[in-house]
Amino acid sequence: MLLSSYRKKIFRAKCNPGFESLHCIAHLDQNVGDCLPYLNAELGGFEYIREPPSVTFKVHGRLITIHPDKIAVNALEDETQADKILEWLKNEINETWDRRAEITPQYDGQSRPKVIEILKLLLKTNCRKCGQATCLVFASLAVEGVVGADDCPALEEENKKKLQDYLGEFNFDT
């Protein structure tokens, strides 16, 4: 077992204390740095940084970053959700480490969709039916995995399918 324990801290962002969501930092009692490229390969890291080493995942619009000595999770609803995510990550780290001989480590982040390719498929009328101020904002959010083709009510069926196919090429969960 690579990771057996951690100490968590739950807090609200100091820069905007009115935010409803919570953040969590788990300080790891064991160093998991050697496992990061294997986790990146197994879980499809959104971003991998070699120095200092870290891997970031996007799950349901939430960022989770694993460093050798800590895990950071943003946009949490409550402490229970933090506990579930941290336990899931602890299991993933340990299972991935146990199977590392079967895994080719990955030292690059996944490819990302391009804003311009998404904009080409949108109507570009800035109709705001999606709840965003402009189509550019919508496209930027789609790149981050926050919104998808179904979130643009004005999108014609043909382009909706094209956008779904395009976004489907990238490994992130919206």
Protein Blocks (a to p, Z undefined) as FASTA:
>chain_A
ZZlbdcddddddfklmmbmbdcdddddfbdcklmmmmmmmmnopabdcfbdcdddddeeh
iacdddfkbccdehifblmlmmmmmmmmmmmmmmmmmmmmmpccdfbdcddddfklmmmm
mnolonomnopabfklmmmmmmnomacfklmmklcfklmmmmmmmmmmpccdZZ
